């Protein structure tokens, strides 16, 4: 097969790239390794309102609408924030991904499922990609590959593209019979004993339904996510009450690439998109919207490259960095800083959010889970004022600033003890 563009991976980034390539008149082949697009499901499906507006997504795809959140500190302190505007939707990735793949097909892309790309090599100025499909072998020769394989890509490293990343391991249970205080407010649980290197959550998916999950950083614990998730469901003073008697409908697992974008996301003949490129918010693990933006930008670069512009692939990296690179960098530093803080300091931060109206107002007025860097100045100013008013908070403010400064020059490992 000899398409103009081969897109590997039919997740949100790959499907968006394929649709955009086809609309630009490029003969596009989209490969999905699984028999059906959208399965297995890996993530919580939380997607910002920006994505729905930017890509014309029907609200009918949403299972729940979110405008608030409850945060539970390691010491049990609870903080609740509520925005005036809608912040996010929750989707089921199976129908959501299928919608995007169908849209790519409608635009003219050819979609092949059950097709796993195994290898790539340069051959006569093009790329030769070998694909396993239904017990046979398919060979695709193309001038350009857009790689959107996900958190564990195979092809980029074979061409020398290997972004430096850390993978946190996630597990969640989709459940019926969940008792949340509000259907529009996910609950987040923090603590090194709860989810080392990350956090736990209950994500609402409709009345009486939700996803109980967490992720852990394997550098900070030798125990698997299952250990922490079962303990959360059985023994956490709040989460266990929420899911007591609830029925597990399905179990979802996956890995999230965070902490590190040290190498280019392109090479001659290849662009890397989404999780494969580490284009993820390290604070939350969210990456659907950024993957879709990168997919669209990669298609624009593909059209210019195939039209004879030799600098188009390099320009792709500049384009996505300009579009959302600041958020990737900011959340990486924030995650590194959080991993360096003790549970005592994390509890103090959440306690300030719960008790200081100035801090809470800064979060509610300026908070945007998609563009978290917008919180930096208003929250930092409010935190400094809070530290001046409450001297018991001052050491935590200093610790957080120190952790952030260390993160600017550190490697992000922060192996401050194992759970």
N, C-alpha and C positions, 0 to 999 in steps of 0.2 A: 504494500500500500504506500502511496506517495502523496500524502496531504501536504498542503502548505504549512500547516501547524498541527502538531500533535500535542494535545493537552492530556496529562496523566493525572487522574484523580477527579472524580465527579462530585466532590464536596462543594461548598459554596464558592470557594475561590476558583476552582477548576471549571465549574459550570458557568460562572459569570464570565470567565475568560473565554470559554468556548462560544458562548452566545455573542459576546462582543466581537470576537474574531469573525464569526460567520456573518454578522451584520456588516462588517467592513469588507465583505466580499472574499474572504480567505477560505479556501477549502480546509475544513477543520474536522479533525477526528478527536473525539473525547473518549478516553478509556476509563473504565471503572473496574477495579479488581474484584469486587464482590458481585454475586449473581444479581443483586438488586440494588439500585441506588438508594442511599439513605440507611442501609443496614450494614453492619450493626451500628447502633447509635452510641455515641461516646460522651457527649457533653450535656450540660444542663439545658441548653437551648435558649439562654437569655440573650436577647438581641435588642439593641437600642432603637429608639424611635427614629434616629438618624438613618438607619439602614432601611427602614420601611419607606421613609420619605425619599431617600436618595435613589432607591432602586425600584420604586413603584410596586412594593410588595402588598398584596391584599391583606387587610387586617383579619380576614377569615382564617388565615394561617395561624393566628395567635391563640394559644390556650388560656393565657392570663395576661393582664395588664398590671404593671408595677409602677408605683410612685412613692413607695416608702421602704424602710428596712429597719429591722431590729438587730442590734449587735449585743452579743453576750460575752462579757470579759472572762478571763480565766478565774477571777475571784467572784464571779456571779453577778457583777454589776450589769445592768441592762440600760442601753441607750436606744432611743427610737427617733428616727428622723423621717420627715415627710415633706416631699417637694410639692409645690403648687401645680407644677406641670407633670404630665406623664413622662416617665423616664425610659421604660423598656417594655418589651413584650417577651413572653415565653412561648417558644414553638417546640413542636415535636419534630426532631430532625428528619425522621423518615419521610413524612409528607412534604416537609419544607425542602429537603434536598431533591426530592422527586419533582417538585414544582420547578426548581431552577434548572434541572436537567431537561425537563420537558420544554422549558422556554428556550434552552440552547438548541434542542432538536427542531423546534418550530422556526428558529432563526436560520436553520440550514446546516447545523453541525451534525455529523454522524456520531451516534453514541453506541459504544460497544461495552456490554457488561460482561462480567466474568473474565476480564482480560487483565492479566497482571504483567506489568513491564518488569523484565528481569535484568536487562543489561542495555547499555548504550555505549556506542563507540563512534569515533569520527571515521568517515569513509568518503573520500573524494569530495571534500568540501561540504558534506552533509552529515547528518547523524543517522546511524543505523540502530534502531531499537528493536530488541527481541522481546516478544510478548508471548506468555503462555495463555492459551484460551481453549477450554473444553478438550483438554488432553492433547492438543496440538500446539504448534508453534507458528506464530504470526510474525512477520518481519515488516517493520514500518521504516521507510527511508524518508527523511524530511529535513528541510533546512532549519527548522526551529522546533524546539520542545519547550512547552510551558509546564513546569513540574509543580503539581499541587497534590503530592502524595500524602501529605499529612505529617504527623509528628515523627514518623520513622521513615524518611524517604530513602530510596535505594539508588536512584539514578544520579543525583547531583554529585555525590562523592566520587563517582566513577569518572567525572569530568573535572574533578578538582575543586568543586564547590561544597564546602562542608561548614556551614555556619556553626559557631561555637554556642552550644545551648545546654541547659540543664533540663532534664525531664522529671517533672513531678508525676506521681502515679495516683490516678483518681479512681474512685468507685462510688456508685450511688444506686440506691434502690428507688424505683418508681412505685409509689404506694397509694392505695385507696384507704380512706378512713383516717386521714391525717387531720388533726385538730389544731389549726393555726388561729392566732388572734385576728388576723386580717388576710384576706385572699389576695391583696395587692402588695404584701410586704414579705419578702424573703427574710428568713432568720439566719444570722451568721454567728458561728460559735468559734471562739479563739482559745488558744492555749497550747503549749508544747505537749501536754498530755492528751489533748484533743486531736490535733492534726499537726504534727511537727513540720515546720517550714511552710505551712499554708493555713487553711481554715476548713471548717465544716459548715454545712448549710442545710436548710430545708427550703426548696424552691417551689412556690405554689404553681400548680398546673391547672387549677380549677377548684370549684367548691369541694372540699373534703379530699383533695388530691394533692400530691406533692412529690418531690424528689429529695430524699434524704441522702446526702453524700458528703464526701470530703476528698482531699488530696494530701499526700505526704511527700516530703522531700527525702529520697532514699539516702542522701548524705547525712541526714539527721536522725535516722532511725533504721534499725535492722528489721523491724516488724512490718508486715504487709498492710496495705490499706484495710483489708478485711478485719484485721484485729481491732483497729481503731473504730471502724464503722459499727461493728457489732457491739463494742463497748459503749459507743455513743448512743445507740438505740436502746441498750439495756440499762445504762447507768447514769447518763448525763442528767442532771437535775431538771433541765427544761426539755431538751430534745426527746428524752425517753417518754415524757408525758405526752408530747405531741404525737408520737407514733404508737403509743400503747394500744394494742388491739388492731392496728392497721395491717392491711394485707399487702404483701410484696407482689406487684404485678410483673415486673421484670427487673433484671439487674444489668447495669450499664457500667462498663469499665473503659478506661483509656488513659493515655499519657499526654501531658501538656508541656510543650516546650517553652521554657522561660529562661531569663537571665543569660543573655548573650547574643549580640549581633556583631561579631568581630571580623567577618569576612564578607566579600561581595555576595549579592544574591543573583549574580548573573555570570555567565561565561559565554564565549563565542558559541552561538547556536542554542543557548538555554537561558531561560528565565525561571526563577524560583519564587513561588507564591504561597502565602498563608502560613500554616503551621510548619511546612517544610522549610520556610525561610525564617522561622522564629518571629513572625509578625504578630505577636501576642502581647496582651497586657499582663505583665508579670504579677501584678497585684491580685488579679482575679482569674487569670487564665483565659479571659475572653478574647476571641480572635475572629469571629464570623464576619463582622463588618469590615475589619481591616483586610481580611482575605478577599472579600468581594471588591473592595476598592483596588487592591493590588491586582486582582484578576482583570479589572477593566483597564488599569494602567498598562498591564502586560500586553493586552490586545492592541492598544494604541501603539506601543513600542514594536510589536510584531509587524503591524502594517507598515510602519516606517522602515523597519529593517528589511523586510521583503521588497520594499519599494526602492531599496538601494542606499539607505542611510546607514553607514557603518557605525555611527555613534548612538544608534537608537537603543541598543541593549544597555549600554552604560547609562543612558538617560533615564531608563526605567528605574534604576536605583535612586537617582536624584529625585525622580517624580514621587515615588512612594515615601521617601524620606521627608520631602516637603509636605506631603499630604498628612502623614501621621507618624513620622519617625520620632517627633518630639514626645509623643505619648508612649511609644515603645521605650525610649530612653528614660523618661520620667518614671514610668511604672517599674522599670528594672531597678533604678536607684531606690525607689520606695520599697520594693520587695526585699532588696538587700538590707536596707535599714531596719525593716520590720523583723527580719530574721536575726538581726543582731540584738534586738531589744529583749529584755527579760519579760516574763509574764507579769511581773510587778509593774513595769512601765507600760505594758500594753493595757493592763487594767486601769492604770491612771489616765491614759488617753481616753478610753471609753467612758470613764467616770466623768472626765471633763466634758465630754460630749453630752452626757446625761444631765449634768448639773449646771453647766455654764451656758446661759442663754446666748451669749455673744458667740461662742464656738459653734453651738448648734445652728444659730441663724446663718453663720458663714457657710456651713455645709449645706443647709437647705436652700439657700439663695443661689449659691454658686456651684453646687454639686452637679456633676454630669458624669455618670459612670462610664460613658464612652470617652470623654475628654477630661481625664482626671487631673491633668496638670493645671486646669483652670482653678482648682482649689488651692494651689500652693500659696499665693500671696494672701488671699483673704483669711485662710485658715491659719497660716503662720502668724499673721498679725493678731488674730484673735487669740491664738495660743500664747503668744508673748504677753498680751494684756492679761490673760487668765493667770499666767505664771507670776506676774507682778502682783496680782490681787491675792493669790493663794500660794504662799511660799511652799506648801507641801507639793505643789505641782511643778515647781521650778526645776527640781532635779530631773523629772521626766522630760520636760521641754529640752533641757540641756542634753540629756541622753539621746533623744531623738535627733537633735541637730548634729550631735557628734557621730551618731550612726550613719546619718546621711552623708556627712563629710567623708567618713571612712569608705562609704560605698562608692564615692566618686573615683577613688583610687584603688579600691580593693578588687578582689576577684569574685566577690559575691558568694563565696562558699559559706561563710558565717557558721561554721560547724560548732556552735556553742552548746555542746552536750547532745547526747542521744536519748531518745525516748524509748 
